[in-house]
């Protein structure tokens, strides 16, 4: 069954801008969640023998991943703001 659903039009410019904006917000929130979660997970990783000597690099990579998520989200939100 097909119908004419104007609210579900795919490919309109406004829908793509909204999607980009909300995707940026989601990236920022996930990045902040990584920053909040890392201090809780690191002590658990220290109990694993394999990670005991590598905990510094694991912690650095986790924070770097969080930073990249926040940066990518900020770029998307700022780029979307300039377009509108």
C-alpha positions as CSV (number, residue, x, y, z in Angstrom):
1,X,0.0,0.0,0.0
2,X,1.4,3.3,-1.0
3,X,0.3,6.7,-0.1
4,X,1.2,10.4,-0.2
5,X,2.8,11.2,3.1
6,X,4.3,14.7,2.9
7,X,5.7,14.5,6.4
8,X,7.8,11.5,5.4
9,X,9.5,13.0,2.4
10,X,13.0,11.9,2.2
11,X,15.7,14.1,0.9
12,X,14.3,17.5,1.7
13,X,16.9,20.1,2.7
14,X,15.3,20.9,6.1
15,X,15.1,17.2,7.1
16,X,18.8,16.8,6.3
17,X,19.7,19.9,8.3
18,X,17.7,18.6,11.3
19,X,19.2,15.2,11.0
20,X,22.7,16.7,10.9
21,X,22.0,18.9,13.9
22,X,20.5,16.1,16.0
23,X,23.4,13.7,15.0
24,X,25.8,16.4,16.2
25,X,24.0,16.7,19.5
26,X,24.1,12.9,19.9
27,X,27.8,12.8,19.2
28,X,28.4,15.5,21.9
29,X,26.3,13.7,24.5
30,X,28.1,10.4,23.8
31,X,31.5,12.1,24.0
32,X,30.5,13.6,27.4
33,X,29.3,10.2,28.6
34,X,32.7,8.7,27.7
35,X,34.4,11.3,29.9
36,X,32.0,10.5,32.7
37,X,32.3,6.7,32.3
38,X,36.1,6.3,31.9
39,X,37.0,7.0,35.6
40,X,34.5,4.3,36.6
41,X,35.8,1.7,34.2
42,X,39.5,2.2,34.6
43,X,39.7,0.6,38.1
44,X,37.8,-2.5,36.7
45,X,40.3,-2.7,33.9
46,X,43.2,-2.6,36.3
47,X,42.1,-5.9,37.8
48,X,42.7,-7.6,34.5
49,X,46.3,-8.8,34.2
50,X,46.6,-8.0,30.5
51,X,45.7,-4.3,31.0
52,X,47.7,-3.8,34.2
53,X,50.8,-2.5,32.5
54,X,48.9,-0.8,29.7
55,X,46.3,1.2,31.7
56,X,47.9,4.6,30.8
57,X,47.5,4.1,27.1
58,X,44.0,2.7,27.5
59,X,43.0,5.7,29.6
60,X,44.5,8.1,27.1
61,X,42.8,6.5,24.1
62,X,39.5,6.5,25.9
63,X,39.7,10.2,26.7
64,X,41.0,10.9,23.2
65,X,37.9,9.1,21.8
66,X,35.6,11.2,23.9
67,X,37.4,14.3,22.8
68,X,37.0,13.4,19.1
69,X,33.3,12.6,19.6
70,X,32.7,16.0,21.2
71,X,34.7,17.7,18.5
72,X,32.9,16.0,15.7
73,X,29.5,16.8,17.2
74,X,30.6,20.4,17.7
75,X,31.7,20.7,14.1
76,X,28.4,19.3,12.9
77,X,26.3,21.6,15.1
78,X,28.3,24.6,14.2
79,X,28.3,23.8,10.5
80,X,24.5,23.3,10.7
81,X,24.1,26.6,12.5
82,X,26.1,28.5,9.8
83,X,23.9,27.0,7.0
84,X,20.6,28.1,8.6
